């Protein structure tokens, strides 16, 4: 089965390449490396096939993920097609009845083969490509596994309660890498929406709103050991939020009401915060902004479960559910939300610059780019409120027109 992404065809192509490799597997180093990568890739492709079969095809996969998997399969197909041509040349070049383990035979035939147009550099490049595709499939499997677990928990909840009531007093957490920009903006915006909602007479089901950073050092011994085992980077320095990110949220006429200033001041005083060891059992929903952090949170949950038990990793149907916030943005080209790129000022410091990396003061971001990022965070959070909690945006009126965000 190909599941609409060409998976079956790719597996067949990889298996064909492995069969050719098995005939010449005593060949010199480049061929041996290709064979190893082909076998590793085959393991992950089989794992993806088993995952999809157990879950009745693409039922748990979103359209954007299906498109991404199809693209990965296309890349694998092109790479393995070329590898099959090269391996086929090696197989035909080997004199009948001879074995590769005699070094002089391998050297003579390999020199002849490279002369026919199959260079060692090309084979090395194809080997690297196989490894990159294997890593991409591994990441996709981690994300899909997390989604499937969430779907299973939701199904169990529906089975237990045919018409479940929406949970109240929810605790939510926004998580990014350093807890200085997107997570703080999202937290502050949630506070603004809470005031907007409750002050216009509507119900609000969230009792706690916090933010944290994946890379902030924890003083909990168990958490420190888990981070070391996962080889996650850690920052010791506690720093305030990025002013430009907060300006994009607050320096405008939206939510132009008395409660806006106290929320702004609270956000400006925020200091970076680490994840607690009980993060998954404490919070009902944990929002992240990009797929790498979805994977990292999934690995963190598994590590906490192994070390402290399943209760610490969250056992209720909605406990510690990790959500990619941008998936709730309507008509978005991608579900991921990233910080704006950095620019570098020239030596004269005239403000004109070229794209650069974060570092010294000469590196900067643009307010207009932050406006776009904050805008996506806002529509994504309102989309989640509407979809999951039945939230309704307060109607426009002369009394509340200044509240709308």
Secondary structure, 3 states (H helix, E strand, C coil): CCCCCCHHHHHHHHHHHHHHHHHCCCCCHHHHHHHHHHHHHHHHHHHHHHHHHHCCCCCCCCHHHHHHHHHHHHHHHHHHHHHHHHHHHHHHHCCCCCCCCCHHHHHHHHHHHHHCCCCHHHHHHHHHHHHHHHHHHHHHHHHHHHHHHHHHHHHHHHHHCCCCCCCCCEEEEEEECCCCCHHHHHHHHHHHHHHHHHCCCCCCCEEEEEEEECCECCCCHHHHHHHHHHCCCCECCCCECCHHHHHHHHCCCCCCCHHHHHHHHHHHCCECCECCCCHHHHCCEEEECCHHHHHHHHHHHHHHHHHHCCCCCCCCCCCCEEEEHHHHCCCCCCCCCCCCCEEEECCCCCCCEEEECCCCCCEECCHHHHHHHHHHHHHHHHHHHHHHHCCCCCCCCCCCHHHCC
